[in-house]
Amino acid sequence: MQIRRISYYFALLFFAFTSLSQAHKDAYRQGMQAIKFEKYETAIEKFKEAVRLNPQYADAWYYLGKTYDFLNRTDETIMAYRNLEKVNSEYNTGIYYDIAKSYIELDNLRSARIYIKRYLEKAPKSPKSAKLIHLAMNRLNYVDISAELRDAEPNTSEPTPIASLNSISGDFMPQVNPTGTRLYFTSVRKGGFDFKDENSAELDFGEDIYFSNLNGDQWSAPELLPKPINSMSNDFGSSFTGDGQSMVFVRCDETGAIGSCDLYITQLNGNTWSVPQNMGNVVNTDKWESQPTINSDGNRIIFTSLRSGGYGASDLYMIEKNHLGLWGTPQNLGSIVNTPLSENSPFLAADGKTLYFSSTGHPGMGGADIFYTVFENGKWSTPENLGRPVNSRGNDTNFSISASGNAYMASSRLDEDNYDIFKVELPDELKPKPTIIVQGIVSNSESNEPLSALVLIEDLNSGELIATNKSNEETGEYLVVLPAGRDYSVSANAHGFFFYSQSFELPKDAVYAEIANDIPLEPIKKGTKVVLNNIFFETGKAELKPISYVELNKAVTLMKENKTMVIEVGGHTDSQGADATNLNLSQRRAQSVVEYMVLAGIERERLIAKGYGETVPIADNTTKEGRAKNRRTEFVITEF
């Protein structure tokens, strides 16, 4: 009887042990099944049940940690993986990276460093581990430098939210024009081309593009851009050329598109935007293209893409117009700018060299931070963090700055689930290189009616065509942005009119300025007289300076296009010096212009050289400015 009773108790114990063993495995299998059907909360409960029944169950601890990580529950991710570490420290070395990543999100850089180092020590040195090792090395650099950045003193005042622009919904992607007088931005507020589906958040009514004008020091109530820019699709991320007449933006889920979100481009014709054109499969892919910035001249775009072949989750790419005026193949900005994590929201400043962007991969304050890099000597400089308080523990992104230095950005610092637009004060050392803005109206000199004209920006020394802009066909308005450090020729050309050119010499130490420069174009007809502003001679000599060739080549082209035109080239001096000397000098200078044009292919009989000396002044010879105006070369159409 005693033996039978003992056997009975052993049987009960065995049954209980077997049942317990089966129960924790059943709970684990139910958790895995829940993951398959995306029922993550159920999966968590089942994995927790499994490890409660068997605290040594490594598989359950692992998938509990993975599920917490997927749901961004950082504290619980760390708890699950550290328990797995106690159970089996060699189970999966990848958990050490995931623990470090969670510590970074919790701003515990010291603990993050310990676990990154632990991962790097344990990670197998195999080809399949190379990608995660690369990522871990990035994170090690991140925690080491971020600690130093976070200890630095604030370098400017706290960014301020702009109440007149922000709403209870998300407001982001501010883009300010060069003069700082207009701000475009994206909002998901109600009242646009409202669109909601089953995945839309409560206050998300679809992305639309708005604009606001600066009146004094206040931004006006936002206005919705009309069709064809905004639509029932998500339209966002607008970026404009300096003159505001070309826009590139993003549209998603459009019928016939290349990918989920593509880049589109449109032109302002008078007061009407053209139908946006998809930029095609040279630029767009079947992946996500977004957040473009176009430079002031309209010949370069930098954007964000999730296309394959990059360095991380999303990278920055650049496209440029080729010699045919077509957009070329996107080029990755490279590993100096892009990291194994995400780079987003690029903004190319008015100087065409300074790029601001957001990144989660470069060392920073937490979340996404704003950085800047400068393109010099064919490469991008090492990105620099804009520091506190521009960057915060929240996500700081969509930085934009006018040529005058007024800066804006979007940030989630006030609400981690929402973005607002902020005004930013930036230290001088973090601002772009200085630029000069030249703007005005191109018109018919006789009728004063606005003209649609090509506005060319050329390097006065090399003759390089830097950019081709245009004046608005209804208003005649034009605007060009000239970065400091070069000498420029800005010219306007319209069919049936004599061209106009003006030179601008901008040393590297030039400061920001806005120059009003209306351009009245003279109709081509007999008797028309124009001054060629960019013809230069050495003092007291008749030899043309090479910087005159840009202007003279325009005159040659004009005469080749108008075969019946006959020109008198008039040379004029100021009143300094003897009358006879000035008359002789002016004649020789006029003759030098004629000889250049003859060598360029213009028939000699169509050109007349005439020196006037100081006899026909157009300004006061008692001032330096007046004398400069009197020293001029004039063209007069004598036959047409």
C-alpha positions in Angstrom: 0.0 0.0 0.0 2.8 2.4 0.9 4.6 1.8 -2.4 1.3 2.3 -4.3 0.6 5.6 -2.5 4.1 6.9 -3.3 3.7 6.0 -7.0 0.4 7.8 -7.0 1.9 11.0 -5.7 4.7 10.8 -8.2 2.1 10.4 -10.9 0.3 13.6 -9.7 3.6 15.5 -9.7 4.5 14.3 -13.2 1.1 15.2 -14.5 1.3 18.7 -12.9 4.7 19.3 -14.4 3.6 18.1 -17.8 0.6 20.3 -17.7 2.6 23.3 -16.6 5.2 22.6 -19.4 2.4 22.3 -22.0 0.6 25.5 -20.7 3.5 27.9 -21.2 4.1 26.5 -24.7 0.5 26.9 -25.5 0.5 30.5 -24.3 3.7 31.1 -26.5 2.0 29.6 -29.6 -1.1 31.7 -29.0 1.1 34.8 -28.8 2.8 34.0 -32.1 -0.6 33.4 -33.7 -1.8 36.8 -32.4 1.3 38.5 -34.0 0.4 36.9 -37.3 -3.0 38.6 -37.2 -1.5 41.9 -35.9 -3.2 41.5 -32.5 -0.2 42.9 -30.6 -1.9 43.5 -27.2 -3.1 39.9 -27.2 0.3 38.7 -28.1 1.8 40.6 -25.2 -0.6 39.1 -22.7 0.1 35.6 -24.0 3.9 36.0 -23.9 3.6 37.5 -20.4 1.6 34.4 -19.4 4.3 32.1 -20.9 7.1 33.7 -18.9 5.0 33.8 -15.8 4.5 30.0 -16.1 8.2 29.5 -17.1 10.5 32.4 -16.2 13.3 30.6 -18.1 11.4 30.6 -21.4 13.8 32.4 -23.7 11.7 32.4 -26.8 8.8 34.0 -25.0 11.0 36.8 -23.5 12.5 37.4 -26.9 9.1 37.9 -28.7 7.7 39.8 -25.8 10.6 42.3 -26.2 10.2 42.4 -30.0 6.4 43.2 -29.7 7.1 45.9 -27.1 9.8 47.3 -29.4 7.4 47.3 -32.4 4.9 49.3 -30.3 7.6 51.8 -29.2 7.1 50.8 -25.5 10.7 51.5 -24.6 10.7 50.8 -20.9 9.0 47.4 -21.3 11.3 46.6 -24.3 14.3 47.0 -22.0 12.6 44.9 -19.2 11.9 42.0 -21.5 15.3 41.9 -23.2 17.2 42.3 -20.0 15.3 39.3 -18.6 16.2 37.4 -21.7 19.9 38.4 -21.1 19.7 36.8 -17.6 18.1 33.7 -19.0 20.5 33.3 -22.0 23.0 36.0 -22.7 23.9 34.4 -26.1 20.3 33.9 -27.3 20.4 36.7 -29.9 23.1 39.4 -29.9 20.7 41.8 -31.7 18.9 42.4 -28.4 21.8 44.4 -27.1 21.4 46.8 -30.0 17.6 47.0 -29.4 18.2 47.7 -25.7 20.7 50.5 -26.6 18.2 52.0 -29.0 15.5 52.0 -26.3 17.9 53.7 -23.8 18.6 56.4 -26.4 14.9 57.1 -26.8 14.7 57.4 -23.0 17.7 59.9 -23.1 19.8 57.5 -21.0 23.0 57.8 -23.1 25.2 56.2 -20.5 23.3 52.9 -20.4 22.9 53.1 -24.2 26.7 53.2 -24.6 27.1 50.1 -22.4 24.8 48.0 -24.5 26.1 49.3 -27.8 29.6 48.2 -26.7 28.2 44.9 -25.5 26.6 44.3 -28.9 29.8 45.1 -30.7 31.8 42.7 -28.5 29.3 39.9 -29.0 28.2 40.4 -32.6 29.4 37.7 -35.0 31.9 39.1 -37.6 30.0 37.7 -40.5 28.7 39.3 -43.7 25.1 39.1 -42.4 26.0 41.2 -39.4 27.7 44.0 -41.3 24.6 46.2 -41.6 23.7 46.1 -37.9 27.4 46.6 -36.9 27.4 49.7 -39.2 24.3 50.9 -37.5 25.8 50.3 -34.0 28.9 52.2 -34.8 26.7 55.1 -35.8 24.8 54.9 -32.5 28.1 54.8 -30.6 29.2 58.0 -32.2 25.7 59.4 -31.6 25.8 58.8 -27.8 29.4 60.0 -27.4 28.8 63.3 -29.2 25.2 63.9 -28.2 26.1 64.1 -24.5 28.5 66.9 -25.3 25.9 68.7 -27.4 23.3 68.5 -24.8 25.6 70.0 -22.2 26.4 73.0 -24.3 24.8 76.4 -23.5 21.9 77.7 -25.6 23.1 79.7 -28.5 20.0 81.8 -29.2 16.5 82.5 -27.8 13.7 80.0 -27.5 11.7 79.4 -30.8 8.2 80.9 -30.6 5.1 79.3 -32.1 3.2 81.5 -34.6 -0.4 81.6 -33.4 -1.8 83.1 -36.6 -0.5 80.1 -38.6 -1.0 77.1 -36.2 -4.3 75.2 -35.7 -5.5 72.4 -33.5 -4.4 70.1 -36.4 -0.9 69.4 -37.7 0.9 72.4 -39.3 4.3 71.8 -40.8 6.7 72.2 -43.8 7.1 76.0 -43.7 8.8 77.5 -46.7 9.7 81.2 -46.6 10.4 83.3 -49.8 13.8 85.1 -50.2 12.5 88.4 -49.0 10.8 86.9 -45.9 7.4 88.3 -46.9 5.5 85.2 -47.7 5.3 81.8 -46.0 3.9 78.6 -47.5 3.2 75.6 -45.3 1.2 72.4 -45.2 -1.7 71.7 -42.9 -4.1 68.9 -42.2 -6.7 71.3 -40.7 -10.4 71.2 -41.6 -11.5 73.6 -44.3 -9.2 72.6 -47.1 -9.9 69.9 -49.7 -11.1 67.7 -46.8 -10.4 64.0 -47.1 -10.7 61.4 -44.4 -10.6 57.6 -44.5 -10.7 54.9 -41.9 -6.9 55.4 -41.2 -7.2 59.2 -40.6 -6.6 60.6 -37.2 -9.4 62.6 -35.6 -8.0 66.0 -36.5 -6.4 64.9 -39.9 -8.4 66.1 -42.8 -5.8 65.5 -45.5 -2.7 67.5 -46.4 -3.2 70.8 -48.3 -0.9 73.8 -49.0 -1.5 77.2 -47.5 0.2 80.6 -47.6 0.4 83.7 -45.5 1.8 87.2 -46.1 3.8 89.2 -43.6 2.0 92.5 -42.8 4.4 94.6 -40.6 5.5 92.0 -38.1 2.3 89.9 -38.2 1.4 86.9 -40.4 -2.0 87.2 -42.1 -4.7 84.5 -41.8 -3.6 81.5 -43.9 -5.1 81.1 -47.4 -5.6 77.9 -49.2 -3.9 77.5 -52.6 -6.6 76.7 -55.1 -6.8 74.0 -57.7 -4.9 72.7 -59.6 -2.3 72.8 -56.8 -4.5 71.4 -54.0 -6.7 68.4 -54.7 -8.6 65.6 -53.0 -5.2 63.8 -52.7 -2.6 64.7 -50.1 -0.7 67.7 -51.5 2.2 69.0 -49.4 5.8 70.1 -49.2 5.8 73.1 -51.5 9.0 74.7 -52.6 9.5 77.7 -54.9 12.2 79.3 -57.0 13.4 82.7 -55.8 11.0 84.5 -58.1 8.0 82.4 -56.9 7.1 81.3 -60.4 8.1 77.7 -60.3 6.9 75.3 -57.7 7.8 71.7 -56.9 5.7 69.8 -54.4 4.4 66.3 -53.4 1.2 64.6 -54.3 0.2 61.1 -53.0 -2.0 58.3 -54.3 -2.7 60.0 -57.6 -4.0 57.9 -60.5 -1.2 57.1 -63.0 1.5 58.1 -60.6 4.9 56.3 -60.3 4.9 55.6 -56.5 2.8 56.2 -53.4 4.0 59.8 -53.3 5.7 61.6 -56.2 7.3 64.9 -57.0 5.3 67.3 -59.2 6.2 70.6 -60.8 4.1 73.6 -62.0 4.6 77.1 -63.4 2.9 80.4 -62.6 1.5 81.9 -65.8 0.4 85.4 -64.9 -1.8 84.7 -61.9 -2.6 81.1 -62.7 -0.7 77.9 -61.9 -0.3 75.4 -64.7 -1.6 71.8 -64.3 1.0 70.1 -62.1 3.1 67.6 -64.0 4.5 64.4 -62.5 8.3 64.6 -62.8 8.3 61.2 -64.3 10.2 58.0 -63.7 13.7 59.5 -64.1 13.0 61.3 -60.8 10.3 59.3 -59.1 10.3 55.6 -58.3 7.8 53.1 -57.0 8.9 54.1 -53.5 8.2 57.3 -51.5 9.6 60.6 -52.9 8.9 63.6 -50.8 9.9 67.0 -49.2 11.6 68.7 -52.1 13.6 72.0 -52.0 14.3 73.8 -55.2 17.1 76.4 -55.4 16.5 80.1 -56.2 17.6 79.6 -59.8 15.3 76.7 -60.5 18.0 74.3 -61.8 18.6 72.1 -58.7 16.2 70.1 -56.5 17.1 68.2 -53.3 14.5 65.8 -51.9 13.9 62.8 -49.6 13.4 59.3 -50.9 13.0 55.8 -49.6 14.3 54.3 -52.8 16.6 51.3 -52.6 20.4 51.7 -52.7 20.6 54.4 -50.0 22.4 54.5 -46.7 19.4 54.3 -44.4 15.7 54.5 -44.0 15.3 57.7 -46.0 18.1 59.6 -47.8 18.6 62.9 -49.4 19.0 63.0 -53.2 19.8 65.8 -55.7 18.7 66.3 -59.3 20.0 69.0 -61.7 18.9 70.2 -65.1 21.0 69.0 -68.0 22.1 70.9 -71.1 18.7 70.1 -72.7 16.8 71.7 -69.8 15.6 68.2 -68.6 15.9 66.9 -65.0 18.7 64.4 -64.7 19.1 61.2 -62.7 19.0 61.6 -58.9 22.3 61.4 -57.1 22.6 60.4 -53.4 24.2 63.2 -51.4 26.6 60.6 -49.9 27.6 59.3 -46.5 28.8 62.7 -45.2 25.1 63.9 -45.2 23.2 60.6 -45.1 23.4 58.1 -42.3 22.1 54.5 -41.6 19.0 56.2 -40.1 16.7 58.9 -41.6 17.5 62.2 -43.2 14.5 64.4 -44.2 13.1 67.9 -45.0 16.0 69.5 -46.9 16.0 73.2 -47.4 18.5 74.8 -49.8 19.1 78.4 -48.7 19.2 81.4 -51.1 23.0 81.2 -51.4 22.6 77.9 -53.2 25.3 76.3 -51.0 23.9 76.0 -47.5 21.6 73.0 -46.9 19.5 72.6 -43.8 17.9 69.2 -43.1 16.6 67.1 -40.3 18.2 63.8 -39.2 17.8 61.1 -36.6 21.2 59.7 -37.5 23.6 62.5 -36.6 24.3 63.3 -32.9 21.6 65.6 -31.4 19.2 66.4 -28.7 16.8 63.5 -29.3 14.2 62.7 -31.9 14.9 64.4 -35.2 17.3 67.4 -35.1 18.0 70.1 -37.6 21.5 70.3 -39.1 23.3 72.3 -41.8 26.0 71.5 -44.3 27.7 73.7 -47.0 28.6 72.6 -50.5 32.2 73.8 -51.1 34.9 72.6 -53.6 32.6 69.8 -54.9 31.6 68.2 -51.6 29.4 68.7 -48.6 30.9 69.8 -45.3 30.4 67.7 -42.1 26.9 68.5 -40.9 26.6 70.7 -37.8 23.8 70.5 -35.3 22.0 73.9 -34.9 22.1 73.4 -31.1 19.8 74.3 -28.3 17.1 75.7 -28.2 16.4 75.3 -31.9 16.6 71.6 -31.4 14.8 69.9 -28.5 13.8 66.5 -27.2 10.9 66.5 -29.6 11.1 66.2 -33.4 12.5 69.4 -35.0 12.3 69.5 -38.7 11.3 71.5 -41.9 13.7 74.4 -41.3 13.5 77.3 -43.7 15.3 80.7 -43.8 14.9 83.8 -46.0 17.8 85.6 -47.6 17.4 88.3 -44.9 17.8 85.8 -42.1 14.2 85.2 -40.9 13.9 81.5 -40.0 11.1 79.1 -39.4 10.6 75.4 -38.6 8.1 72.8 -37.5 8.4 71.0 -34.2 6.6 68.6 -32.0 8.1 70.0 -28.8 4.7 71.2 -27.5 2.8 68.1 -28.5 4.6 64.8 -29.3 1.7 63.8 -31.5 1.4 67.0 -33.5 3.5 69.7 -35.2 3.4 73.4 -35.0 5.2 76.2 -36.9 7.8 78.2 -35.0 9.8 81.4 -35.6 13.5 80.9 -35.0 16.3 83.3 -34.2 19.6 82.0 -35.6 23.1 83.1 -34.7 25.0 84.7 -37.6 27.5 81.8 -37.8 24.7 79.4 -38.6 23.1 81.5 -41.3 23.7 81.1 -45.0 26.2 83.1 -47.0 25.0 86.7 -47.8 22.9 87.3 -51.0 21.6 90.3 -52.8 18.0 90.4 -54.1 17.4 92.4 -57.3 13.7 92.8 -58.2 11.5 95.1 -60.2 9.2 95.2 -63.2 10.1 94.7 -66.9 8.0 97.0 -69.1 7.7 98.5 -72.6 9.6 101.9 -72.3 7.0 103.6 -74.5 3.7 102.2 -73.3 4.8 101.2 -69.7 2.9 98.0 -70.2 4.4 95.0 -68.4 6.5 92.6 -70.5 7.2 88.9 -70.3 11.0 88.7 -70.7 13.8 86.2 -70.2 16.0 87.3 -67.3 19.5 85.9 -67.6 22.0 85.7 -64.8 25.6 85.3 -66.0 29.1 85.4 -64.5 30.5 88.7 -65.7 34.1 87.3 -65.8 33.6 83.8 -67.3 30.4 84.4 -69.3 28.9 81.3 -67.6 25.1 81.3 -67.8 24.1 80.7 -64.2 20.4 80.8 -64.5 17.5 81.6 -66.8 14.5 83.2 -65.1 11.5 85.1 -66.5 9.4 88.1 -65.6 5.7 87.4 -64.9 3.7 87.7 -68.2 0.9 89.7 -66.6 2.7 91.9 -64.0 6.2 92.1 -65.5 7.6 91.4 -62.0 11.0 89.6 -61.8 13.3 88.7 -58.9 16.8 87.3 -58.9 19.0 86.1 -56.0 22.7 86.8 -56.3 25.0 85.1 -53.8 28.0 87.1 -52.6 31.4 86.4 -54.0 30.9 86.8 -57.8 30.4 89.5 -60.4 27.1 89.2 -62.3 25.4 90.4 -65.4 21.6 90.5 -65.1 19.9 91.0 -68.4 16.4 91.1 -69.7 15.4 90.0 -73.3 12.1 90.1 -75.0 11.2 89.6 -78.7 11.0 92.9 -80.5 12.9 94.8 -77.9 16.6 95.8 -77.4 18.1 93.8 -74.5 19.0 95.4 -71.2 22.0 94.5 -68.9 23.2 95.6 -65.5 26.3 94.5 -63.7 26.5 93.7 -60.0 29.9 93.3 -58.3 29.4 91.4 -55.0 32.5 90.7 -52.9 32.6 87.9 -50.4 32.0 90.2 -47.6 28.9 91.7 -49.1 25.9 92.0 -46.8 22.2 91.3 -47.5 20.5 93.9 -49.5 17.4 94.4 -51.7 17.8 96.4 -54.8 14.9 97.8 -56.7 15.7 97.8 -60.4 12.9 98.3 -62.9 13.8 97.5 -66.5 12.1 99.6 -69.3 13.0 97.8 -72.6 13.3 99.8 -75.7 11.4 98.7 -78.8 13.6 97.8 -81.8 12.9 100.5 -84.4 14.8 103.2 -86.1 16.0 105.9 -83.7 16.0 103.7 -80.6 18.9 104.5 -78.3 20.2 102.3 -75.5 23.1 102.4 -73.1 25.2 99.2 -72.8 25.9 99.2 -69.1 28.5 96.3 -69.1 31.1 97.7 -71.6 34.3 98.4 -69.7 37.7 99.9 -70.6 40.9 100.5 -68.7 41.1 104.1 -67.4 42.3 106.3 -70.2 42.6 103.4 -72.7 40.5 102.0 -75.6 41.2 98.3 -75.0 38.1 96.3 -74.0 38.2 94.5 -70.7 37.3 90.8 -71.0 34.2 91.3 -68.8 32.7 93.3 -71.7 32.4 90.2 -73.8 29.2 89.0 -72.2 27.4 92.2 -73.1 28.9 92.5 -76.6 28.0 88.9 -77.4 24.4 89.8 -76.7 24.6 92.7 -79.1 26.1 90.3 -81.7 23.3 87.9 -81.2 20.7 90.7 -81.5 22.1 91.9 -84.8 22.3 88.4 -86.2 18.6 87.9 -85.4 17.7 91.3 -87.0 19.5 91.2 -90.4 18.4 94.7 -91.5 19.6 96.5 -88.3 22.3 99.1 -88.7 23.9 100.4 -85.4 25.8 103.5 -84.5 28.2 102.7 -81.7 28.6 105.9 -79.7 31.5 106.5 -77.3 31.1 109.0 -74.4 33.4 110.2 -71.7 33.1 112.4 -68.6 34.5 116.0 -68.5 37.8 115.2 -66.8 40.7 115.8 -69.1 41.1 117.9 -72.3 38.2 118.1 -74.7 40.3 116.9 -77.7 41.8 114.0 -75.6 38.3 112.9 -74.6 37.0 113.1 -78.1 39.8 111.0 -79.4 39.5 108.4 -76.6 35.7 108.1 -77.2 36.3 107.5 -80.9 38.8 104.8 -80.3 36.6 103.1 -77.7 33.7 103.1 -80.2 35.9 101.6 -82.8 37.1 98.9 -80.4 33.5 97.8 -80.0 33.0 97.8 -83.8 36.1 95.7 -84.3 35.0 93.1 -81.8 31.6 92.7 -83.4 33.1 92.4 -86.9 35.3 89.6 -85.6 32.2 88.0 -84.2 30.5 87.9 -87.6 28.7 91.2 -88.1 29.1 92.9 -91.4 31.3 96.1 -91.1 28.8 98.1 -93.2 26.2 97.6 -90.5 28.3 99.3 -87.8 29.3 102.9 -87.4 31.8 104.1 -84.8 31.2 107.7 -83.5 33.0 109.4 -80.6 31.2 112.2 -78.8 33.7 112.8 -76.0 32.2 114.8 -73.2 29.7 116.7 -75.3 26.5 114.7 -74.5 26.4 114.2 -70.7 23.4 112.4 -69.2 24.4 113.1 -65.5 26.2 115.7 -63.4 29.9 115.6 -64.0 30.6 117.1 -60.5 29.8 113.8 -58.7 31.6 110.4 -58.9 28.3 108.7 -59.7 27.4 111.2 -62.4 30.8 110.8 -64.1 30.4 107.0 -64.1 27.1 107.4 -65.9 28.6 109.7 -68.5 31.4 107.2 -69.3 29.3 105.0 -71.5 28.8 103.2 -74.7 25.5 103.8 -76.6 23.9 102.0 -79.4 21.6 103.9 -81.7 19.5 102.0 -84.4 20.1 104.2 -87.5 18.3 101.7 -89.9 15.9 98.9 -89.5 
